[in-house]
């Protein structure tokens, strides 16, 4: 594998200006359950993602809904003059990492003990704007046909 290039300080500043994120730390649900819900909204439009999370009956969807609203509020604080509908916001990235596990013990038959792992996770949600990514269309290059000399 190739070496991963480090970002310069200027690149990080530019990224902070154009990316709008929200973090959720130490959320007491397992990362596996959270990833199931996160996969539903990854890459979707913000309005669509809010509707999906509102109508999903899984427990992590409530927390992701609140996190998405927080990311939208962060976007609004940086872009006060622009309306949300015109900016075409979408869920650019959503990263779910495992956090600390609380280890508990439950009594088992014949004097044994079973270990219970209460898992938790960290979630990072990054919004992007489709207007920023639009690249001006280049004119299609026409192939120059060589004229053959007619004899």
Secondary structure as UniProt FT lines:
FT   HELIX           9..18
FT   STRAND          20..27
FT   HELIX           31..41
FT   TURN            42..43
FT   HELIX           46..55
FT   HELIX           59..78
FT   HELIX           84..87
FT   STRAND          89..98
FT   STRAND          102..107
FT   HELIX           109..111
FT   STRAND          113..118
FT   STRAND          121..129
FT   HELIX           130..133
//
